């Protein structure tokens, strides 16, 4: 039998339905792969083998009874930001030590309702703050990819680094992830996987640990475009517990794959040609343009003039919301508690011991920009810029553009503990340069693998769509995927 972990979700679904394999066999194959590889890659912070076997057994029973759900028997990894009832949920932070929620996030509940199997919780940057998965309390995740002829460990991107690495290394069939400024699309690009950030409001945020509430959105990371479409169909829903979720029917995203691009207009924003961008990224972008043109799409040059302000505005809005959201972690009700001489001392000691350096940095920036005398100068100003960024996209779409094609990242994956980036947080933040605009405008964006650089590392292209038109992104990304082919890392772990 072929290695079951190599099956895509679509292929596994077919074999399960035909009773060629069982959900228990598939789950055991993944549990074996995790046991063999996780020490090297560190994608999982908790593995839940008993729960997985129990869920797989129930799936086999439902398949036998003819009551299979859309994801029946498919083993998934869950980012440590999603609350999973009775299972470790800590946003990979020390401050949530020992926290096991008594409730399930809406997104994961939707997946379980469709028959999916939980393998465990995936590593991530602490509170989703990071672009390299180096800020996790549980240590760095290693990218399954390595440069040709090199043993240097590379980052998988962040914050959903565990999700991307687990999918790329065949340690789950697909994974949940979240995207606040690029945390799905950047790691997907770094690992040769597909990641979609849906429109803000497409998936419920209830039961997902909050970073920046007006930017956060859940989405899947998968091995190909079809799998991402299958997962998003199950993850998305309206939810009375999240008033920002939108009451719109969830389409059958998979049905959009293979549709013609004839008559589509693809926008190419000139502002995404940034100074110092590697030649390979530009070449890849041109290749993507050629593929879409060959598929019948019309290519049009567009301008998104406020793009240059997106990153600074994002790094005001996101930390401001984070400082507010993270105020609840005080050692009183749950998580870590460091005793002090009085309650104020206990708060201070708990937060000092519980939060990592990057989280502290963002809380302090956020508290500063929200403080009296600075609120108008920074936060209010950033919100005005955000409105202008959104307006840029609206004007482009109003002028007849159906989707926008850009690079996903300014480079391929970089080394762990890269001195240049470690000493300068702003350089690290520049990894989000192509992705943050999408969050600021609340739009959907997908990263799809499009080629390898001269080192043999994956590079991705990004497609940005109109609100709630994820089908257009899946259809267009599928064309790029068909032209580019699939990419898998050479096994070293």
Secondary structure, DSSP 4 states (H G I P E B T S, - for coil): ---GGGS-HHHHHHHHHTTSS-HHHHHHHHHHHHHHHHHHH--EEEE-HHHHHHHHHHHHHHHHTT---TTTT-EEEEETTB-BTTBB--TT-GGGTT-B-SS--HHHHHHHHTT-EEEEEE--SGGG--SSS-S-TT-PPPPS---TT----B---SSSHHHHHHHHTTSSSEEEEEESSSTTHHHHHHHT-EEEEPPTTSS--TTB--S-TTT-EEEEEESSHHHHHHHHHHH----TT-TTS---PPP-GGGGTT---TT-EEEEEGGG--TT--HHHHHHHHHHHHHHHHTTPEEEEE--GGGGGHHHHHHHHHHHHHHHHGGG-SSSSSS-----SSHHHHHHHHHHHHS-HHHHHHHHHHHHHHSTTTTIIIIIHHHHHHHHHHHHHHHHHHTT--EEEEES-SSS--BTT-HHHHT-HHHHHGGGTTTHHHHHHT--EEEEEEEE-TTS-EEEEEEEE-TT-HHHHHHHHHHHHHHH----PPP--
